[in-house]
Amino acid sequence: MITISVSKIKLVRESNHRYDIDNRYVHGPQDAADIINAVLDLENEAQEVVAEIILDNQGKVTGVMEVTRGSINSSISHCREIYRGAILHNAASIILAHCHPSGETNPSREDIDITQRVKKAGQVLDIPLLDHIIIGHHRFTSLKEKGML
């Protein structure tokens, strides 16, 4: 006789809160930055935090999730962590976001590399990465707008 593990994967909603945002739809990078800051306040973080906005087919936000938390100048993120939450939320697409505690929003080589890896993973999973937003102090940079996505 052998032993086999039986597992279940379930989404556990930690909480639901009301946020002071105009709508739950993302029509562009400004909407994404506003939502991520309203929910997670990334522009005031003292360390790098990687997060994602999870969207349905109409671009409506169905969830916001902190993916990883790092140090003052780096955070290690893998596609599996990023897409785990998206899959559990039945995402149609995602927007990746992370902060630079320095306030500078220019993308690093690592930012561009992870964006490309997440984009490729999203193509395989059929959950496209729509944008990657870098949040600084009262400003942001969209990698899509810069042609890096």
HELIX and SHEET records of a PDB file:
HELIX    1   1 PRO A   29  LEU A   40  1                                  12    
HELIX    2   2 LEU A   42  ASN A   44  5                                   3    
HELIX    3   3 CYS A   79  LEU A   88  1                                  10    
HELIX    4   4 ARG A  109  LEU A  125  1                                  17    
SHEET    1   A 5 VAL A  61  ARG A  69  0                                        
SHEET    2   A 5 VAL A  49  LEU A  55 -1                                        
SHEET    3   A 5 SER A  93  CYS A  99 -1                                        
SHEET    4   A 5 LEU A 129  GLY A 136  1                                        
SHEET    5   A 5 ARG A 139  SER A 142 -1                                        
END                                                                             
